[in-house]
Amino acid sequence: MASDEKTQDQLNPPTPPSSSDPWKERIFIPTLLAGIAGGAVGLISKHRKVQGLSKIAATYAFNSAVVAGCYCGAREFSRVTRTGQPDDFFNSVLGGFASGTILGRLQGGRAGAVRYSFIFAAVGTAVDYATLELKPVITNFFMEMKNEDWFKVPEWSPIRVLDEEAVAAKKAQEQQIFRRVHNLNKEDSS
């Protein structure tokens, strides 16, 4: 009988934290944004006339997405293995060294691996720091836009927001002008 009775913990075991939740926010979205930014840079590249606009934009977009994906993936791998916090800059440094070493080795051999690892660590950590500092500012900006009337017509503008009485008066004026114009047309045709 005692084996048939199950405790509450056995009936509802605790669910492990989902590892896919930060995946979209911390890997996929930055990779997608880097691809879009790379494509935009490709559109204004000086090589677009020689290589062709679509080819150079796609190349820039793909390369930027690969670099961002490698860096973000290595940063998240570092965070998971160290069981660190998402905003720990040491994860950024380790992710930059790892991704820079891999991509640098593919690009420029051993010397490239060393050079790229330091560059990726420095640039990646700087971008993560800037993102962390700008996130509250951007969030507040969008919250203000959402809560307030984000577009206000200046005082000096001839454009006015009309209330119901003003709209009715304007329609009456437009109808009067319309009648005058049509009366003139009828007089000209006769």
Salt bridges, closest charged atoms under 4 A:
GLU25 OE2 - LYS135 NZ 3.36
GLU76 OE2 - ARG26 NE 2.58
GLU76 OE2 - ARG75 NE 3.82
GLU76 OE1 - ARG79 NE 2.93
ASP88 OD2 - ARG82 NH1 2.99
ASP128 OD1 - ARG75 NH1 2.82
GLU174 OE2 - LYS170 NZ 3.67
